[in-house]
Amino acid sequence: MNRVVVTGMGVVSPLGNDVESAWSNLIKGNSGIRLIERFDASRLKTRIAGTVTDFDAEALFGKKDARKLDRFCQYALFAAEEAVRQARLPLERLNKERLAVYVGSGIGGLQTLIDNETVFKTRGPDRVSPQLVPMMITNMAAAQISMKYGAHGPTLAPVTACSIGNTAIGEACRLLRLGVADVVMAGGAEAAITELSLASFGNATALSVRNEAPERASRPFDADRDGFVMGEGAGMLILETLAHAEARGAGILAEIVGYGASSDAYHPVATHPEGYGAYLAMKAALSDAGLTPQQIGVISAHATSTEAGDLSETIAIKRLFGEAAYRVPITANKSMTGHMLGAAGAFEAIALVETLRCGIIPPTINLEHPDPNCDLDYVPLVPRRTDALYGLSNSFGFGGHNAAIVIKRWEAGGDNEAR
């Protein structure tokens, strides 16, 4: 089967709206969590989030087109543009029938729906936008990208809650391995920070209420964590078969060598207390890659900063890795970005590619008082050097969806033989 490589990446995130700035802030341990200014959050229990800043949609897309795109689509299109640019895709020469798009969103155009519900109630049905449905449906990020780049290959919008990014990447790899496509644009996007969503999560006591110190609110594996912090943004990767990338002389950033998916089959929102589904997804990803746990040099944890979630992931890692679990460094990007929901997995996959390329593991910030039940090496507070060849990235979502991918460092002129 075909090997799959990464040739381009793009992000919109609370840490910056390009890979370079987001990565720089990650390894510096800078938080992108701040007080919400986009709307009045004073009535809410939680008034903080990992929000995207310095993103002027009208300047980027023009006023007319921007008004026809929900923010999650805007983020996805902008991240895709950066990824395409880095990959130097020769769009005019590509076989567009073999160019595919796998991009999902967990919630889609929630703000568009809310805005039009308000219009319906205050101004009547005749004033509801005819663009409501095409703006809010969750497949539209993938559709807009396919239209922009003329991608006639398969277009898929996976909806697996917070595991979407890894699901999109993993399923895109299957497409490429089977020879159905040459190139796939894969990732996830989310823009669900609204009064309504914050109220719902807040009433479920799922969110941190550390409003007085936003940058300290997301605390994966810390004994003082009090819930997750919502985030937003997009992550996009250009995946190609190795043969296609080499034939066009593309710069290769990393190789995707393993993918595993599973279901908890347990509860609509609660994670399996023993992390059984997470264990199965990681086990499947390592089996797909032909690796043992001892060969994994770094883990990018799902780690949302919830008591149950962090503990169940820790249990799952211990079950799969055994004694090696205490020797592998684990990082939690959400300590700085918050939980970007459907965009989280793709963003964290990009961060893992950069970890392997640059030899630096981003820290898990705010891990000041470790939970005694979470006793692994979570790279607390400061970044760490690494020579890891393989990294594992975890993403889990509501409904018990689990997806894990294994990424291999690419070394120009080095040993990149098939595993």
N, C-alpha and C positions, 0 to 999 in steps of 0.2 A: 504493500500500500504506500501511497504518497506520504512523504514527510511534510510537516507544516511549520512554517516559520513566520515570525513577526517582522514586518518591514516598515511599519508606520504606526504612530500613536498620537492621540489627541485628547485633551481633557478640558472640561470646564468644571471648576471646583471651588469650594470655600478657601482653598489655599492658592488659587491662581488659575488663570484661564489659558494656560498652555503648560506643556509637560515640564519645561525647564523651571518655571517659577514654582509650580506645585511641588516638584521634587526637591527644589532648594528649601522650601519651607518645611517639607516633611523631615528632611535630615537635620534641620536646625531645631526641630521640636517646636515649631511655631503653630499655634492654634488658629483655626479659621472659624471658631465658634464665637458668636458675638450677640449682642442684643438685637432683636428684630427691629428694623426701621422701615421695612416695606409697607407695613400696615400697623395700626394701633393694637398692640398685644396686651394692653394694660388689664383687660378683663380676664386674661388667661392665667392658669397656674404656672405654665412655662412660657417665658418671654424671650427665650434664647434659641438659636439654631445655627447650623453651619450654612450660612447663606452665601450665595454667589454675589460678588460685588464687581463694579467697574465693567458691567456688561450692558452695553447700549444697543438694544436690538434694532432700533430704527436706524442707527448709524451703520449697523452691520448688514441689514437686509433691506433697508428702505422702509419708509413709513407704511406704505400700502401692503407690502408683503409681510412685514412684521406683525401687522394687525390680524393676519390670517394664520398665524402660527402661535400655538400655545408655547409657553416658556420651555417645556420639556423638548419640543421639537426644535426650538431655537438653539438650545444647548447641544442637542445631538448634531445638528447641521454644522455648528461651529467647530465642534470637536472632530467631526468627520473631515472637515476642510484641513485642519492641522495634520491629521493622520495621512490624508492623501498627499499633502505637500511634503511631509517627511519621507513618505514612501517613494516619492517621485513617480507616481503611477503614470504611465504613458497613456492617458485616457483615450487619445485619438487613435491609438493602435491596438487597444485591448479588444479582445473578443467579448463584447458586452453580453452575449448570451451565456458566458461563463463567468460573469461578474455577479456575485450574490451579495445580499444584505441581510444580516441577522442582528437586529437591534430591538431590544424590548424596553418596556417601562412597567413599573409595578402598578401605578395609579393613573398614568396618562394625564389628560388635560383637566385636572380637578378645578383649577382656578377659572378656566373657561366655563365649566359647568355651573360653578357658584355664581359667576357674574351674570350669566344668562338666566338663572333662576331668579336672581334679584330683578332683572329687567322684566321678566314674566310677571312677577308679583306687583311691581310698581308701575309698569308702563303698558302691560298687556301682551297677549300672545303675538300680536302683529309686529312687535318690536324685537322679538327674539331673533338672534342672528341666524341666517341660513347656513352659516359656517360652523355652528355649534357642534354638530356631530363629527364632521371631518377634522375639527380642531381637537376634540377631546378624546377620540378613540385611541387606544394604546398602540395600535399598529402604525400610527401615522408618522412616527419618527423614522421607522424603516421605510415607509412609503415615500416620504419626502426625500430621503437620501437616495433611494433608487431612482426617483424622478430627476433629481439634480444631476446625477452622474450617468443616467441612461443605463442602469443596471437591469438587464433583462433576465438574469439568472434567478434562482429561487430567492424569495424575500419572505423572511419569517420574523415574527415579533413574539418571542417567548414571554409568557407571563408566569413566572415562577417566583413571584414576590421578590424578596431580597437576594435570591440566588441568581437573578436574571443574567447578570454580567458573565458569570462562569458558565451558565447554561448556554448562552449565545456563543461564547468562545468554543466551548466543548462541542456543541452540535455543528458549528461551522467547521471545526477540525474534521468531524466525521464526513461532512460533505466533501471536503478537500481530499481526504484520504481515499475516498471512493472514486475520485476522479470526476465528480459531477460539476465541479467548478475549478477555476484557476485561482481566483481571488475572492475573498469574502471580507466585507466590512462588518465587523462584529463589535457589539458593546451594549451599553444600556444608558438610559437617560431618565431623569426624574426632576420634577419641579412641583412638589406637593406640600410645600410649607405654606399653609393657609390657616386662618383662624379655626376653620372647621376641623381640619385634621389634627391640629394641636389640641383642640378641645377634646376630641375623641381619645387620642392617645393619653392626654392628661387625665381624663376621667377613668381611664384604665390603669392609672398609676404606673404607666410604663416609662414616662419621661422624667428626666432630671429636673428638679426645681431649684437648682443652684444658680438662680438668676443674678445674684450679686457678684458672681465670679464666673462668667461664661467660659473663659478659657480653661477653667479647672473642672468643668461639669462632666465631661466625658472621661471616665476613669476605669477602663477595662481592667479586670482582675484585682482592683483595689477594694479593700474592705469597706471603704466609705462611699462606694458607688451607690447612686440612688436612681438609676434609670438611664436610658439612652437619650441622645440628643439628635433631633432630626437634622438631616443635611440634604443637599441637592446638588445637581450638576450632571455631567455626562462623561463617559469614558469610551473611546473608540480605538479599535485596533485594526490594522490592515493585515490580514492573514493570507498567505500564499502557499501553494505547493513549493517545495524547495526547488524543483526543476524549473518552474515558471520564474521564480525569483532569480535564480542563477542565470537563466537564459537571457534575462533583460538587464543583468548586471546590478541588481538591487542591493542596497546595503541591508544586511540582515542583523536584527537586534537580538533575537532569541529564537528558540524553538519550543513549540508546544508539544510535549511528548506524552502526556497522559491526561485522561478525563474520566471522571466517575460521577455518577448521579444516583440518588436514592430517595426514598420517602420514609419519614418517621412512622407514618400510618398511626398517629397517636392523638393529635389534638389540633384544632384550628389555629391556635396562636402560640400555645406553649411548646417549648422544645422538649424532646424526649429527655427525661431526667438522667438517663445513663448515656445520652449522646449516641444512641444506637444508629440512627440514620446518618449522622455525621461520620461515625466510624466506617459505615459501609461505603459512603461516597469516597472517603480518603483511601480506603482499602482498594476500591475499584480503580481509582486514579493511579495508584502505585502499580497495580497489576497491569493496567493498560500501558504504563511506561516501562514495564519490565524491571522495576526497581524494588529494592528492599527499603524498609524504613531507615536503615542506617545510612543510606546514600543521600537522604534529604538533608541539605545543609541549612535551610531556613524555612520557617512556616509563617505565612501571612494569615493570621487568625481572623475569623469572622468577628468575634469579640466586640459585642455591641455596648458593653458596660451595663448589662443587666445581671443580677445575681444568678438567676437560673441558667441563662445562656452561656455566660462565661464558664460556669462550673461544668455544664454538660459538655462543652467543647474540650475542656481540660481532661475530663474523664475519657472522652473519645480518643484524644491523642495518646493518653496513657495506655489505653486498651490496644491500640494499633502498634505503637512504638515500643512498648515495654520499657525496659531500663533506658533505652535510647531517648525516650521522651525527656529525660532530665538533662540531656546533652545538646539537644537541638534548640537554637535560639528561635523565639516566637515574637513577632511584632504585631501591634494592633494599630493600624492606620486611623481607625475611627476615633482614637483618643484626640486626634487633631482635626478631622473633617466632620465629626459626627457621623450619623448613619445616613448615607446617601441613597438608601433604599435600592431601587432598581438600577442605580448607577454605581453602587458600591463595589460590586464584584469586578467590573471592568476597570474602575479607577485603581483598585487594589492589585489587579493583574499587571497594570502598567507600572505601578510602584514596585512590584516584584521584579519585573523585567529590569528596571533601573537599579534595583538592589544587586542583581546578578551582574549587570554590566559595570557598575561603578564600584562594587565591592563594599557597599555601605548598607547596613541594616538601620532603617529609621527607628527611633525609640518609641516605646509606649510611654507617653507622657502621663503625668498625674498618678503614676503608680508609686505612691509614697508609703502606703500602709498595706502591704500585700495581704489578700485574703488567704488565711492559712490553708484553706481547701483548694486554692489555686496556687500550687507550689512549684511550677515549672519556671523556666528561664524566659521571661517575657521582655527582655532587653529594656529594663526600666530606665526612664529619664534621659538617657544619653545614647547617641548612635554608636554603632559598633562596626568595626571592620570585619569583613568576611571574604573567604575565598570559595564560597559555596558554588558548586557546579549545578545543583538542582534545588529548586524551591517549590513548595507546595502552597497553594492558595485555597482557602476555604470560604464558601458563601452558603448561607442557610436562610430559609425564608418561611413566612407564615404558611400554614398548611402542611408543614413538614417537608418542604422541598430542600434538597441538599445537593450541592454541586462542588466538586473539587477539581482543580487542574494542576498539572505538574509542568513547570517551565525549566528549560535547560539553558544555561549560559552559552552564548555563541562567541567563539573566538576566531577572529579573522586569521586564516592560515593555520589554525590550530587543529586539535583533534575533534572533529565534528562528525565522526563516523556514526552511523545508525547505532542506537543503543543496543 
